Amino acid sequence: MDFIFKNIFGSEKHPDILISFLNATLKPKYPIVKVNIK
């Protein structure tokens, strides 16, 4: 499960998927527009 999660949401090739997930889950006052994946 962790492997799949990291491959989907932790990919440097597709940060938009992670950004969408974080915005939908956290519902921040100001939307997340950029992430740094290490």
C-alpha positions as CSV (number, residue, x, y, z in Angstrom):
1,M,0.0,0.0,0.0
2,D,2.8,2.5,0.9
3,F,4.6,1.6,-2.3
4,I,1.5,2.4,-4.4
5,F,0.8,5.6,-2.5
6,K,4.4,6.8,-3.0
7,N,4.3,6.0,-6.7
8,I,1.0,7.8,-7.3
9,F,1.4,10.9,-5.0
10,G,5.2,11.1,-4.6
11,S,6.1,11.2,-8.3
12,E,8.1,14.2,-9.4
13,K,6.7,13.7,-12.9
14,H,3.1,14.4,-11.7
15,P,3.0,16.9,-8.8
16,D,-0.4,18.0,-9.9
17,I,-1.9,14.7,-8.5
18,L,-0.4,15.4,-5.1
19,I,-1.5,19.0,-5.1
20,S,-5.1,18.0,-5.9
21,F,-5.1,15.4,-3.2
22,L,-3.7,17.8,-0.6
23,N,-6.1,20.5,-1.5
24,A,-9.1,18.1,-1.4
25,T,-8.0,16.6,1.9
26,L,-6.8,19.6,3.9
27,K,-9.1,22.2,2.4
28,P,-6.6,25.0,3.2
29,K,-7.7,28.7,3.2
30,Y,-5.3,29.3,0.4
31,P,-4.9,26.5,-2.2
32,I,-1.6,24.7,-2.4
33,V,-0.1,25.5,-5.8
34,K,3.4,24.0,-5.6
35,V,5.1,21.1,-3.8
36,N,8.7,20.0,-3.5
37,I,9.2,16.3,-3.6
38,K,12.4,15.0,-2.2
